[in-house]
């Protein structure tokens, strides 16, 4: 029996074979839980997380709005942190989730913040 979580893991591994974050172009990884969303800029060559943002950050959690609106704020927050590190290009890793709803909102927020993928 294939569960939804197992199916997502299989998709994630299939995508991860092709997507690799480097120092100049890190991987923007998305994790979505039922209530929150988390993003990280990851340099796979060194195995380090360069920056992270989530809907649990105090400035985002204090805002009113739906989960989709907060996801867009998370995308903008990671874009600000990336520009502070001098990064403009990233590789988007949707983590096995469909590019729809909150995952799409993170990508739009990051693009509006100045990230290119």
C-alpha positions as CSV (number, residue, x, y, z in Angstrom):
1,X,0.0,0.0,0.0
2,X,1.5,3.3,-1.1
3,X,0.7,6.2,1.3
4,X,0.7,9.8,0.3
5,X,3.8,10.4,2.4
6,X,5.7,7.5,0.8
7,X,4.7,8.8,-2.7
8,X,6.0,12.2,-1.8
9,X,9.3,10.7,-0.6
10,X,9.7,8.8,-3.9
11,X,9.1,12.0,-5.9
12,X,11.5,13.9,-3.6
13,X,14.3,11.4,-4.2
14,X,13.7,11.4,-7.9
15,X,13.9,15.2,-8.1
16,X,16.9,15.3,-5.7
17,X,19.0,13.2,-8.1
18,X,18.8,16.1,-10.6
19,X,18.8,19.2,-8.3
20,X,22.1,20.1,-6.6
21,X,22.8,23.3,-4.7
22,X,26.3,24.8,-5.0
23,X,28.0,27.7,-3.3
24,X,27.1,30.1,-6.1
25,X,23.6,28.7,-6.7
26,X,22.2,27.1,-3.5
27,X,19.1,24.9,-3.4
28,X,15.9,26.6,-2.1
29,X,14.3,23.6,-0.3
30,X,10.7,23.8,0.8
31,X,9.0,21.7,3.6
32,X,5.3,22.1,4.2
33,X,3.6,20.8,7.3
34,X,-0.1,21.0,8.0
35,X,0.2,24.4,9.8
36,X,3.5,25.9,8.8
37,X,6.0,26.2,5.9
38,X,9.8,26.2,6.1
39,X,12.4,27.1,3.5
40,X,16.2,26.7,3.5
41,X,19.0,27.8,1.3
42,X,21.3,24.7,1.1
43,X,24.8,24.3,-0.2
44,X,25.0,20.6,-1.0
45,X,28.7,20.7,-2.0
46,X,29.6,21.6,1.6
47,X,26.5,20.2,3.3
48,X,25.6,23.5,4.9
49,X,22.4,25.5,5.4
50,X,23.2,29.1,4.4
51,X,19.9,30.7,5.5
52,X,16.4,29.6,6.6
53,X,13.0,31.2,7.1
54,X,9.6,29.8,8.2
55,X,6.1,30.9,9.1
56,X,7.1,30.3,12.7
57,X,9.4,33.3,12.7
58,X,8.2,36.0,15.1
59,X,7.7,38.8,12.5
60,X,5.7,36.5,10.2
61,X,3.7,34.8,13.0
62,X,2.6,38.2,14.3
63,X,0.9,39.0,10.9
64,X,-2.7,38.2,10.2
65,X,-3.6,36.2,7.1
66,X,-4.1,32.9,5.5
67,X,-1.4,30.2,5.3
68,X,-0.9,31.1,1.6
69,X,-0.4,34.7,2.4
70,X,2.1,33.8,5.2
71,X,3.9,31.5,2.7
72,X,4.4,34.4,0.4
73,X,5.9,36.4,3.3
74,X,8.3,33.5,4.0
75,X,9.4,33.6,0.3
76,X,10.1,37.3,0.7
77,X,12.0,36.7,3.9
78,X,14.3,34.1,2.4
79,X,14.9,36.5,-0.6
80,X,16.0,39.2,1.9
81,X,18.3,36.8,3.7
82,X,19.8,35.6,0.4
83,X,20.4,39.1,-0.9
84,X,22.2,39.9,2.4
85,X,24.5,36.9,1.7
86,X,25.0,38.2,-1.9
87,X,23.0,35.5,-3.6
88,X,20.6,36.1,-6.5
89,X,20.4,32.8,-8.3
90,X,18.9,29.7,-6.6
91,X,17.6,26.3,-7.6
92,X,14.1,25.7,-6.5
93,X,13.4,22.3,-4.8
94,X,9.7,21.8,-4.2
95,X,10.4,18.8,-2.0
96,X,8.0,16.4,-3.7
97,X,5.0,18.7,-3.2
98,X,2.9,19.9,-6.1
99,X,3.8,23.4,-7.4
100,X,0.4,24.8,-6.2
101,X,-1.0,26.7,-3.3
102,X,1.6,27.4,-0.5
103,X,4.6,26.1,-2.4
104,X,3.7,28.3,-5.3
105,X,3.2,31.3,-3.0
106,X,6.7,30.8,-1.5
107,X,8.2,30.8,-5.0
108,X,6.3,33.9,-6.0
109,X,7.3,35.7,-2.8
110,X,11.0,34.8,-3.4
111,X,10.8,36.0,-7.0
112,X,9.3,39.3,-6.0
113,X,12.1,39.6,-3.4
114,X,14.6,39.4,-6.2
115,X,15.6,35.7,-6.4
116,X,16.0,34.1,-9.8
117,X,15.4,30.4,-10.5
